[in-house]
């Protein structure tokens, strides 16, 4: 059991060394992720629509 206690003490000590990002950094990163996700979704949607139309024309 002493190893379990040691593990938690060491984990807590390591977490105190972590430099956590500021709120502004987190908000900025979230905005980048949301915008890039929307852009990629739109591009993939347009590609899907385009390929669908091309295959419809080919299959006629």
CHARMM internal coordinates of N, CA and C (Angstrom, degrees):
IC EDIT
DIST 1 N 1 CA 1.4587
DIST 1 CA 1 C 1.5241
ANGL 1 N 1 CA 1 C 111.53
DIST 1 C 2 N 1.3225
ANGL 1 CA 1 C 2 N 117.28
DIHE 1 N 1 CA 1 C 2 N -24.08
DIST 2 N 2 CA 1.4620
ANGL 1 C 2 N 2 CA 119.02
DIHE 1 CA 1 C 2 N 2 CA -178.11
DIST 2 CA 2 C 1.5252
ANGL 2 N 2 CA 2 C 111.15
DIHE 1 C 2 N 2 CA 2 C -67.04
DIST 2 C 3 N 1.3434
ANGL 2 CA 2 C 3 N 116.49
DIHE 2 N 2 CA 2 C 3 N -29.35
DIST 3 N 3 CA 1.4629
ANGL 2 C 3 N 3 CA 119.25
DIHE 2 CA 2 C 3 N 3 CA 178.52
DIST 3 CA 3 C 1.5197
ANGL 3 N 3 CA 3 C 111.07
DIHE 2 C 3 N 3 CA 3 C -68.56
DIST 3 C 4 N 1.3193
ANGL 3 CA 3 C 4 N 117.42
DIHE 3 N 3 CA 3 C 4 N -34.83
DIST 4 N 4 CA 1.4653
ANGL 3 C 4 N 4 CA 120.91
DIHE 3 CA 3 C 4 N 4 CA 178.19
DIST 4 CA 4 C 1.5207
ANGL 4 N 4 CA 4 C 109.52
DIHE 3 C 4 N 4 CA 4 C -65.36
DIST 4 C 5 N 1.3223
ANGL 4 CA 4 C 5 N 116.31
DIHE 4 N 4 CA 4 C 5 N -45.67
DIST 5 N 5 CA 1.4654
ANGL 4 C 5 N 5 CA 120.13
DIHE 4 CA 4 C 5 N 5 CA 178.06
DIST 5 CA 5 C 1.5145
ANGL 5 N 5 CA 5 C 111.76
DIHE 4 C 5 N 5 CA 5 C -62.32
DIST 5 C 6 N 1.3101
ANGL 5 CA 5 C 6 N 116.72
DIHE 5 N 5 CA 5 C 6 N -40.59
DIST 6 N 6 CA 1.4648
ANGL 5 C 6 N 6 CA 121.51
DIHE 5 CA 5 C 6 N 6 CA 178.33
DIST 6 CA 6 C 1.5223
ANGL 6 N 6 CA 6 C 109.97
DIHE 5 C 6 N 6 CA 6 C -63.41
DIST 6 C 7 N 1.3253
ANGL 6 CA 6 C 7 N 116.52
DIHE 6 N 6 CA 6 C 7 N -40.97
DIST 7 N 7 CA 1.4588
ANGL 6 C 7 N 7 CA 120.33
DIHE 6 CA 6 C 7 N 7 CA 179.18
DIST 7 CA 7 C 1.5207
ANGL 7 N 7 CA 7 C 110.75
DIHE 6 C 7 N 7 CA 7 C -58.58
DIST 7 C 8 N 1.3352
ANGL 7 CA 7 C 8 N 117.01
DIHE 7 N 7 CA 7 C 8 N -47.09
DIST 8 N 8 CA 1.4625
ANGL 7 C 8 N 8 CA 120.19
DIHE 7 CA 7 C 8 N 8 CA -178.20
DIST 8 CA 8 C 1.5316
ANGL 8 N 8 CA 8 C 111.62
DIHE 7 C 8 N 8 CA 8 C -67.81
DIST 8 C 9 N 1.3170
ANGL 8 CA 8 C 9 N 117.77
DIHE 8 N 8 CA 8 C 9 N -36.59
DIST 9 N 9 CA 1.4684
ANGL 8 C 9 N 9 CA 120.50
DIHE 8 CA 8 C 9 N 9 CA 177.00
DIST 9 CA 9 C 1.5215
ANGL 9 N 9 CA 9 C 110.73
DIHE 8 C 9 N 9 CA 9 C -64.26
DIST 9 C 10 N 1.3261
ANGL 9 CA 9 C 10 N 116.73
DIHE 9 N 9 CA 9 C 10 N -43.90
DIST 10 N 10 CA 1.4607
ANGL 9 C 10 N 10 CA 120.82
DIHE 9 CA 9 C 10 N 10 CA 179.77
DIST 10 CA 10 C 1.5245
ANGL 10 N 10 CA 10 C 111.04
DIHE 9 C 10 N 10 CA 10 C -67.96
DIST 10 C 11 N 1.3338
ANGL 10 CA 10 C 11 N 116.85
DIHE 10 N 10 CA 10 C 11 N -38.12
DIST 11 N 11 CA 1.4616
ANGL 10 C 11 N 11 CA 120.32
DIHE 10 CA 10 C 11 N 11 CA 178.43
DIST 11 CA 11 C 1.5220
ANGL 11 N 11 CA 11 C 110.42
DIHE 10 C 11 N 11 CA 11 C -63.27
DIST 11 C 12 N 1.3231
ANGL 11 CA 11 C 12 N 116.13
DIHE 11 N 11 CA 11 C 12 N -43.02
DIST 12 N 12 CA 1.4670
ANGL 11 C 12 N 12 CA 120.42
DIHE 11 CA 11 C 12 N 12 CA 179.06
DIST 12 CA 12 C 1.5259
ANGL 12 N 12 CA 12 C 110.42
DIHE 11 C 12 N 12 CA 12 C -63.40
DIST 12 C 13 N 1.3204
ANGL 12 CA 12 C 13 N 117.74
DIHE 12 N 12 CA 12 C 13 N -41.13
DIST 13 N 13 CA 1.4630
ANGL 12 C 13 N 13 CA 121.87
DIHE 12 CA 12 C 13 N 13 CA 178.89
DIST 13 CA 13 C 1.5249
ANGL 13 N 13 CA 13 C 110.61
DIHE 12 C 13 N 13 CA 13 C -63.15
DIST 13 C 14 N 1.3284
ANGL 13 CA 13 C 14 N 117.09
DIHE 13 N 13 CA 13 C 14 N -40.80
DIST 14 N 14 CA 1.4659
ANGL 13 C 14 N 14 CA 120.29
DIHE 13 CA 13 C 14 N 14 CA 179.30
DIST 14 CA 14 C 1.5270
ANGL 14 N 14 CA 14 C 111.32
DIHE 13 C 14 N 14 CA 14 C -67.24
DIST 14 C 15 N 1.3320
ANGL 14 CA 14 C 15 N 117.10
DIHE 14 N 14 CA 14 C 15 N -39.15
DIST 15 N 15 CA 1.4611
ANGL 14 C 15 N 15 CA 120.42
DIHE 14 CA 14 C 15 N 15 CA 179.70
DIST 15 CA 15 C 1.5239
ANGL 15 N 15 CA 15 C 111.68
DIHE 14 C 15 N 15 CA 15 C -64.77
DIST 15 C 16 N 1.3112
ANGL 15 CA 15 C 16 N 117.52
DIHE 15 N 15 CA 15 C 16 N -28.10
DIST 16 N 16 CA 1.4698
ANGL 15 C 16 N 16 CA 120.27
DIHE 15 CA 15 C 16 N 16 CA 177.03
DIST 16 CA 16 C 1.5283
ANGL 16 N 16 CA 16 C 111.36
DIHE 15 C 16 N 16 CA 16 C -69.78
DIST 16 C 17 N 1.3289
ANGL 16 CA 16 C 17 N 117.08
DIHE 16 N 16 CA 16 C 17 N -22.50
DIST 17 N 17 CA 1.4618
ANGL 16 C 17 N 17 CA 121.54
DIHE 16 CA 16 C 17 N 17 CA -179.84
DIST 17 CA 17 C 1.5284
ANGL 17 N 17 CA 17 C 112.44
DIHE 16 C 17 N 17 CA 17 C -82.88
DIST 17 C 18 N 1.3217
ANGL 17 CA 17 C 18 N 117.39
DIHE 17 N 17 CA 17 C 18 N -14.96
DIST 18 N 18 CA 1.4558
ANGL 17 C 18 N 18 CA 121.74
DIHE 17 CA 17 C 18 N 18 CA -175.67
DIST 18 CA 18 C 1.5269
ANGL 18 N 18 CA 18 C 110.05
DIHE 17 C 18 N 18 CA 18 C -69.13
DIST 18 C 19 N 1.3308
ANGL 18 CA 18 C 19 N 115.84
DIHE 18 N 18 CA 18 C 19 N 135.90
DIST 19 N 19 CA 1.4607
ANGL 18 C 19 N 19 CA 121.06
DIHE 18 CA 18 C 19 N 19 CA 174.52
DIST 19 CA 19 C 1.5212
ANGL 19 N 19 CA 19 C 106.50
DIHE 18 C 19 N 19 CA 19 C -96.18
DIST 19 C 20 N 1.3228
ANGL 19 CA 19 C 20 N 115.45
DIHE 19 N 19 CA 19 C 20 N 103.69
DIST 20 N 20 CA 1.4508
ANGL 19 C 20 N 20 CA 120.68
DIHE 19 CA 19 C 20 N 20 CA -176.46
DIST 20 CA 20 C 1.5168
ANGL 20 N 20 CA 20 C 109.86
DIHE 19 C 20 N 20 CA 20 C -77.76
DIST 20 C 21 N 1.3489
ANGL 20 CA 20 C 21 N 118.76
DIHE 20 N 20 CA 20 C 21 N 144.06
DIST 21 N 21 CA 1.4646
ANGL 20 C 21 N 21 CA 120.75
DIHE 20 CA 20 C 21 N 21 CA 179.36
DIST 21 CA 21 C 1.5346
ANGL 21 N 21 CA 21 C 110.52
DIHE 20 C 21 N 21 CA 21 C -69.38
DIST 21 C 22 N 1.3169
ANGL 21 CA 21 C 22 N 114.39
DIHE 21 N 21 CA 21 C 22 N 153.75
DIST 22 N 22 CA 1.4619
ANGL 21 C 22 N 22 CA 118.76
DIHE 21 CA 21 C 22 N 22 CA 177.93
DIST 22 CA 22 C 1.5269
ANGL 22 N 22 CA 22 C 109.56
DIHE 21 C 22 N 22 CA 22 C -75.89
DIST 22 C 23 N 1.3107
ANGL 22 CA 22 C 23 N 115.48
DIHE 22 N 22 CA 22 C 23 N 166.36
DIST 23 N 23 CA 1.4717
ANGL 22 C 23 N 23 CA 120.39
DIHE 22 CA 22 C 23 N 23 CA 179.33
DIST 23 CA 23 C 1.5242
ANGL 23 N 23 CA 23 C 110.36
DIHE 22 C 23 N 23 CA 23 C -60.29
DIST 23 C 24 N 1.3256
ANGL 23 CA 23 C 24 N 117.28
DIHE 23 N 23 CA 23 C 24 N -40.54
DIST 24 N 24 CA 1.4679
ANGL 23 C 24 N 24 CA 120.73
DIHE 23 CA 23 C 24 N 24 CA 179.49
DIST 24 CA 24 C 1.5228
ANGL 24 N 24 CA 24 C 111.69
DIHE 23 C 24 N 24 CA 24 C -62.71
DIST 24 C 25 N 1.3338
ANGL 24 CA 24 C 25 N 116.52
DIHE 24 N 24 CA 24 C 25 N -40.04
DIST 25 N 25 CA 1.4693
ANGL 24 C 25 N 25 CA 119.96
DIHE 24 CA 24 C 25 N 25 CA 177.72
DIST 25 CA 25 C 1.5252
ANGL 25 N 25 CA 25 C 111.33
DIHE 24 C 25 N 25 CA 25 C -62.91
DIST 25 C 26 N 1.3251
ANGL 25 CA 25 C 26 N 116.02
DIHE 25 N 25 CA 25 C 26 N -42.98
DIST 26 N 26 CA 1.4650
ANGL 25 C 26 N 26 CA 120.43
DIHE 25 CA 25 C 26 N 26 CA -179.40
DIST 26 CA 26 C 1.5231
ANGL 26 N 26 CA 26 C 110.63
DIHE 25 C 26 N 26 CA 26 C -65.37
DIST 26 C 27 N 1.3333
ANGL 26 CA 26 C 27 N 117.01
DIHE 26 N 26 CA 26 C 27 N -45.04
DIST 27 N 27 CA 1.4643
ANGL 26 C 27 N 27 CA 120.99
DIHE 26 CA 26 C 27 N 27 CA 179.77
DIST 27 CA 27 C 1.5289
ANGL 27 N 27 CA 27 C 110.02
DIHE 26 C 27 N 27 CA 27 C -61.86
DIST 27 C 28 N 1.3158
ANGL 27 CA 27 C 28 N 116.58
DIHE 27 N 27 CA 27 C 28 N -42.41
DIST 28 N 28 CA 1.4636
ANGL 27 C 28 N 28 CA 120.67
DIHE 27 CA 27 C 28 N 28 CA 179.37
DIST 28 CA 28 C 1.5305
ANGL 28 N 28 CA 28 C 110.93
DIHE 27 C 28 N 28 CA 28 C -62.64
DIST 28 C 29 N 1.3203
ANGL 28 CA 28 C 29 N 116.66
DIHE 28 N 28 CA 28 C 29 N -43.97
DIST 29 N 29 CA 1.4660
ANGL 28 C 29 N 29 CA 120.41
DIHE 28 CA 28 C 29 N 29 CA 179.42
DIST 29 CA 29 C 1.5245
ANGL 29 N 29 CA 29 C 111.60
DIHE 28 C 29 N 29 CA 29 C -64.68
DIST 29 C 30 N 1.3212
ANGL 29 CA 29 C 30 N 117.13
DIHE 29 N 29 CA 29 C 30 N -39.70
DIST 30 N 30 CA 1.4699
ANGL 29 C 30 N 30 CA 120.96
DIHE 29 CA 29 C 30 N 30 CA 178.73
DIST 30 CA 30 C 1.5202
ANGL 30 N 30 CA 30 C 110.00
DIHE 29 C 30 N 30 CA 30 C -63.80
DIST 30 C 31 N 1.3229
ANGL 30 CA 30 C 31 N 117.30
DIHE 30 N 30 CA 30 C 31 N -40.40
DIST 31 N 31 CA 1.4720
ANGL 30 C 31 N 31 CA 120.30
DIHE 30 CA 30 C 31 N 31 CA 178.15
DIST 31 CA 31 C 1.5291
ANGL 31 N 31 CA 31 C 110.94
DIHE 30 C 31 N 31 CA 31 C -62.08
DIST 31 C 32 N 1.3202
ANGL 31 CA 31 C 32 N 116.77
DIHE 31 N 31 CA 31 C 32 N -42.67
DIST 32 N 32 CA 1.4651
ANGL 31 C 32 N 32 CA 120.73
DIHE 31 CA 31 C 32 N 32 CA 179.40
DIST 32 CA 32 C 1.5222
ANGL 32 N 32 CA 32 C 110.08
DIHE 31 C 32 N 32 CA 32 C -62.34
DIST 32 C 33 N 1.3156
ANGL 32 CA 32 C 33 N 117.20
DIHE 32 N 32 CA 32 C 33 N -43.53
DIST 33 N 33 CA 1.4670
ANGL 32 C 33 N 33 CA 120.97
DIHE 32 CA 32 C 33 N 33 CA -179.43
DIST 33 CA 33 C 1.5225
ANGL 33 N 33 CA 33 C 110.72
DIHE 32 C 33 N 33 CA 33 C -64.24
DIST 33 C 34 N 1.3283
ANGL 33 CA 33 C 34 N 117.75
DIHE 33 N 33 CA 33 C 34 N -44.18
DIST 34 N 34 CA 1.4703
ANGL 33 C 34 N 34 CA 120.93
DIHE 33 CA 33 C 34 N 34 CA -178.88
DIST 34 CA 34 C 1.5256
ANGL 34 N 34 CA 34 C 110.70
DIHE 33 C 34 N 34 CA 34 C -64.94
DIST 34 C 35 N 1.3314
ANGL 34 CA 34 C 35 N 117.03
DIHE 34 N 34 CA 34 C 35 N -46.39
DIST 35 N 35 CA 1.4693
ANGL 34 C 35 N 35 CA 120.04
DIHE 34 CA 34 C 35 N 35 CA -179.31
DIST 35 CA 35 C 1.5279
ANGL 35 N 35 CA 35 C 110.70
DIHE 34 C 35 N 35 CA 35 C -63.58
DIST 35 C 36 N 1.3226
ANGL 35 CA 35 C 36 N 117.59
DIHE 35 N 35 CA 35 C 36 N -44.91
DIST 36 N 36 CA 1.4651
ANGL 35 C 36 N 36 CA 119.34
DIHE 35 CA 35 C 36 N 36 CA -179.19
DIST 36 CA 36 C 1.5246
ANGL 36 N 36 CA 36 C 111.07
DIHE 35 C 36 N 36 CA 36 C -66.09
DIST 36 C 37 N 1.3198
ANGL 36 CA 36 C 37 N 117.94
DIHE 36 N 36 CA 36 C 37 N -35.58
DIST 37 N 37 CA 1.4600
ANGL 36 C 37 N 37 CA 120.61
DIHE 36 CA 36 C 37 N 37 CA 177.60
DIST 37 CA 37 C 1.5200
ANGL 37 N 37 CA 37 C 111.21
DIHE 36 C 37 N 37 CA 37 C -64.97
DIST 37 C 38 N 1.3167
ANGL 37 CA 37 C 38 N 116.68
DIHE 37 N 37 CA 37 C 38 N -42.68
DIST 38 N 38 CA 1.4680
ANGL 37 C 38 N 38 CA 120.42
DIHE 37 CA 37 C 38 N 38 CA 178.97
DIST 38 CA 38 C 1.5274
ANGL 38 N 38 CA 38 C 110.24
DIHE 37 C 38 N 38 CA 38 C -65.33
DIST 38 C 39 N 1.3227
ANGL 38 CA 38 C 39 N 117.13
DIHE 38 N 38 CA 38 C 39 N -43.46
DIST 39 N 39 CA 1.4705
ANGL 38 C 39 N 39 CA 120.44
DIHE 38 CA 38 C 39 N 39 CA -179.70
DIST 39 CA 39 C 1.5276
ANGL 39 N 39 CA 39 C 110.37
DIHE 38 C 39 N 39 CA 39 C -62.09
DIST 39 C 40 N 1.3100
ANGL 39 CA 39 C 40 N 117.34
DIHE 39 N 39 CA 39 C 40 N -45.91
DIST 40 N 40 CA 1.4682
ANGL 39 C 40 N 40 CA 120.38
DIHE 39 CA 39 C 40 N 40 CA 179.95
DIST 40 CA 40 C 1.5232
ANGL 40 N 40 CA 40 C 110.81
DIHE 39 C 40 N 40 CA 40 C -64.87
DIST 40 C 41 N 1.3401
ANGL 40 CA 40 C 41 N 117.42
DIHE 40 N 40 CA 40 C 41 N -38.81
DIST 41 N 41 CA 1.4643
ANGL 40 C 41 N 41 CA 120.26
DIHE 40 CA 40 C 41 N 41 CA 178.20
DIST 41 CA 41 C 1.5200
ANGL 41 N 41 CA 41 C 110.95
DIHE 40 C 41 N 41 CA 41 C -63.06
DIST 41 C 42 N 1.3286
ANGL 41 CA 41 C 42 N 117.19
DIHE 41 N 41 CA 41 C 42 N -41.29
DIST 42 N 42 CA 1.4666
ANGL 41 C 42 N 42 CA 120.76
DIHE 41 CA 41 C 42 N 42 CA 179.09
DIST 42 CA 42 C 1.5340
ANGL 42 N 42 CA 42 C 110.14
DIHE 41 C 42 N 42 CA 42 C -65.40
DIST 42 C 43 N 1.3206
ANGL 42 CA 42 C 43 N 116.76
DIHE 42 N 42 CA 42 C 43 N -44.66
DIST 43 N 43 CA 1.4748
ANGL 42 C 43 N 43 CA 120.10
DIHE 42 CA 42 C 43 N 43 CA 179.98
DIST 43 CA 43 C 1.5286
ANGL 43 N 43 CA 43 C 110.14
DIHE 42 C 43 N 43 CA 43 C -61.76
DIST 43 C 44 N 1.3188
ANGL 43 CA 43 C 44 N 117.42
DIHE 43 N 43 CA 43 C 44 N -46.26
DIST 44 N 44 CA 1.4687
ANGL 43 C 44 N 44 CA 119.75
DIHE 43 CA 43 C 44 N 44 CA 179.49
DIST 44 CA 44 C 1.5244
ANGL 44 N 44 CA 44 C 111.34
DIHE 43 C 44 N 44 CA 44 C -65.19
DIST 44 C 45 N 1.3297
ANGL 44 CA 44 C 45 N 117.25
DIHE 44 N 44 CA 44 C 45 N -37.55
DIST 45 N 45 CA 1.4607
ANGL 44 C 45 N 45 CA 120.40
DIHE 44 CA 44 C 45 N 45 CA 176.59
DIST 45 CA 45 C 1.5190
ANGL 45 N 45 CA 45 C 111.89
DIHE 44 C 45 N 45 CA 45 C -62.94
DIST 45 C 46 N 1.3252
ANGL 45 CA 45 C 46 N 116.26
DIHE 45 N 45 CA 45 C 46 N -42.28
DIST 46 N 46 CA 1.4687
ANGL 45 C 46 N 46 CA 119.71
DIHE 45 CA 45 C 46 N 46 CA 178.26
DIST 46 CA 46 C 1.5305
ANGL 46 N 46 CA 46 C 111.26
DIHE 45 C 46 N 46 CA 46 C -66.60
DIST 46 C 47 N 1.3113
ANGL 46 CA 46 C 47 N 116.42
DIHE 46 N 46 CA 46 C 47 N -39.99
DIST 47 N 47 CA 1.4675
ANGL 46 C 47 N 47 CA 118.94
DIHE 46 CA 46 C 47 N 47 CA 177.11
DIST 47 CA 47 C 1.5271
ANGL 47 N 47 CA 47 C 111.17
DIHE 46 C 47 N 47 CA 47 C -63.36
DIST 47 C 48 N 1.3102
ANGL 47 CA 47 C 48 N 116.60
DIHE 47 N 47 CA 47 C 48 N -42.53
DIST 48 N 48 CA 1.4608
ANGL 47 C 48 N 48 CA 121.13
DIHE 47 CA 47 C 48 N 48 CA 178.59
DIST 48 CA 48 C 1.5248
ANGL 48 N 48 CA 48 C 110.28
DIHE 47 C 48 N 48 CA 48 C -61.45
DIST 48 C 49 N 1.3209
ANGL 48 CA 48 C 49 N 115.88
DIHE 48 N 48 CA 48 C 49 N -46.89
DIST 49 N 49 CA 1.4705
ANGL 48 C 49 N 49 CA 120.20
DIHE 48 CA 48 C 49 N 49 CA 179.45
DIST 49 CA 49 C 1.5314
ANGL 49 N 49 CA 49 C 110.06
DIHE 48 C 49 N 49 CA 49 C -61.63
DIST 49 C 50 N 1.3422
ANGL 49 CA 49 C 50 N 116.76
DIHE 49 N 49 CA 49 C 50 N -44.09
DIST 50 N 50 CA 1.4650
ANGL 49 C 50 N 50 CA 120.81
DIHE 49 CA 49 C 50 N 50 CA -179.11
DIST 50 CA 50 C 1.5184
ANGL 50 N 50 CA 50 C 112.21
DIHE 49 C 50 N 50 CA 50 C -62.45
DIST 50 C 51 N 1.3237
ANGL 50 CA 50 C 51 N 117.00
DIHE 50 N 50 CA 50 C 51 N -46.88
DIST 51 N 51 CA 1.4638
ANGL 50 C 51 N 51 CA 119.98
DIHE 50 CA 50 C 51 N 51 CA 178.88
DIST 51 CA 51 C 1.5241
ANGL 51 N 51 CA 51 C 111.38
DIHE 50 C 51 N 51 CA 51 C -64.24
DIST 51 C 52 N 1.3180
ANGL 51 CA 51 C 52 N 117.02
DIHE 51 N 51 CA 51 C 52 N -37.21
DIST 52 N 52 CA 1.4614
ANGL 51 C 52 N 52 CA 120.31
DIHE 51 CA 51 C 52 N 52 CA 178.04
DIST 52 CA 52 C 1.5252
ANGL 52 N 52 CA 52 C 110.57
DIHE 51 C 52 N 52 CA 52 C -61.97
DIST 52 C 53 N 1.3138
ANGL 52 CA 52 C 53 N 116.21
DIHE 52 N 52 CA 52 C 53 N -44.37
DIST 53 N 53 CA 1.4649
ANGL 52 C 53 N 53 CA 119.94
DIHE 52 CA 52 C 53 N 53 CA 179.65
DIST 53 CA 53 C 1.5285
ANGL 53 N 53 CA 53 C 111.08
DIHE 52 C 53 N 53 CA 53 C -65.39
DIST 53 C 54 N 1.3119
ANGL 53 CA 53 C 54 N 117.28
DIHE 53 N 53 CA 53 C 54 N -40.91
DIST 54 N 54 CA 1.4664
ANGL 53 C 54 N 54 CA 120.61
DIHE 53 CA 53 C 54 N 54 CA 179.02
DIST 54 CA 54 C 1.5241
ANGL 54 N 54 CA 54 C 110.12
DIHE 53 C 54 N 54 CA 54 C -62.55
DIST 54 C 55 N 1.3114
ANGL 54 CA 54 C 55 N 117.79
DIHE 54 N 54 CA 54 C 55 N -44.57
DIST 55 N 55 CA 1.4688
ANGL 54 C 55 N 55 CA 120.20
DIHE 54 CA 54 C 55 N 55 CA 179.14
DIST 55 CA 55 C 1.5208
ANGL 55 N 55 CA 55 C 111.92
DIHE 54 C 55 N 55 CA 55 C -67.27
DIST 55 C 56 N 1.3306
ANGL 55 CA 55 C 56 N 118.00
DIHE 55 N 55 CA 55 C 56 N -33.11
DIST 56 N 56 CA 1.4844
ANGL 55 C 56 N 56 CA 120.08
DIHE 55 CA 55 C 56 N 56 CA 176.03
DIST 56 CA 56 C 1.5201
ANGL 56 N 56 CA 56 C 110.33
DIHE 55 C 56 N 56 CA 56 C -63.52
DIST 56 C 57 N 1.3292
ANGL 56 CA 56 C 57 N 116.48
DIHE 56 N 56 CA 56 C 57 N -42.23
DIST 57 N 57 CA 1.4640
ANGL 56 C 57 N 57 CA 120.36
DIHE 56 CA 56 C 57 N 57 CA 179.98
DIST 57 CA 57 C 1.5275
ANGL 57 N 57 CA 57 C 109.29
DIHE 56 C 57 N 57 CA 57 C -66.99
DIST 57 C 58 N 1.3006
ANGL 57 CA 57 C 58 N 117.45
DIHE 57 N 57 CA 57 C 58 N -41.19
DIST 58 N 58 CA 1.4781
ANGL 57 C 58 N 58 CA 120.61
DIHE 57 CA 57 C 58 N 58 CA -179.61
DIST 58 CA 58 C 1.5241
ANGL 58 N 58 CA 58 C 110.81
DIHE 57 C 58 N 58 CA 58 C -65.53
DIST 58 C 59 N 1.3124
ANGL 58 CA 58 C 59 N 118.39
DIHE 58 N 58 CA 58 C 59 N -39.69
DIST 59 N 59 CA 1.4611
ANGL 58 C 59 N 59 CA 122.22
DIHE 58 CA 58 C 59 N 59 CA -175.36
DIST 59 CA 59 C 1.5262
ANGL 59 N 59 CA 59 C 113.31
DIHE 58 C 59 N 59 CA 59 C -77.28
DIST 59 C 60 N 1.3112
ANGL 59 CA 59 C 60 N 119.15
DIHE 59 N 59 CA 59 C 60 N -13.70
DIST 60 N 60 CA 1.4742
ANGL 59 C 60 N 60 CA 119.69
DIHE 59 CA 59 C 60 N 60 CA -179.99
DIST 60 CA 60 C 1.4861
ANGL 60 N 60 CA 60 C 112.48
DIHE 59 C 60 N 60 CA 60 C -70.08
END
COOR INIT
IC SEED 1 N 1 CA 1 C
IC BUILD
